[in-house]
Amino acid sequence: MQVGKVGGPFYQTELASGREAESRSFAVLFREVEARLNLPPGLLEAVARVESDLNPQAVSIAGAVGLMQLMPDTARALGVTNPFDPVQNVEAGAKYLRQLLDHFGGDLRLALAAYNAGPAAVERHRGIPPYPETRAYVEKVLQLLQQKPSNIAPVASKTTAAQFGGSALAFQAAVRAYAEALLWQAVAGFFPHFESLE
């Protein structure tokens, strides 16, 4: 059993059984944000899987950061103060996807292409740009979206340690991570300019 620290200062959680338990804790966040922003169920998980393989510490060669692989300028424009914080990153990525969907008349394929290549490229090409990376990206996200929701089902009241690979520590870590995410959402709601206790 491997135990490791994950996440940024708002998400310091000890996880037994690694990223599997961590990814389960993201499921609740994905579902809540999708419902609030009227995004297709499963979209955020599909995008995060393709973008970062559900790694909140991911940094691309191009400089994109976090679960949703936000570029620094995009993250700043969306009010992100810590792009490694999964809650801020997912919230911002979801808002950006919502903006792109609205901009492209609800066309999910165009919104995904714009998320990957930028809205200017989609507008310039009047559709999905002819970039192999962007075309593959759109198809991969859509394939994941069409599949049955993954094994990272939302944590329900009847969730047991057995559902977390039999590890009580992994279950506790996932519950603790979810509680921390809710706390930080509540704090941010009451104190919009609040950034950190540090």
Buried (B, 14 or more C-beta within 10 A) or exposed (E): EEEEEBBBEBBEBBBBBBBBBBBBBBBBBBBBBBEEBEBEEBBBBBBBBBBBEBBBBBBEEEEBBBBBBBBEEBBEEBEBBBBBBBBBBBBBBBBBBBBBBEBBEEBBBBBBBBBBBBBEBBBEBEEBBEBEEBBEBBBBBBEBBEEEBBEBEBBEEEBEBEBBBEBEBBBBBBBBBBEBBBEBBEEBEEEEEEEEEE
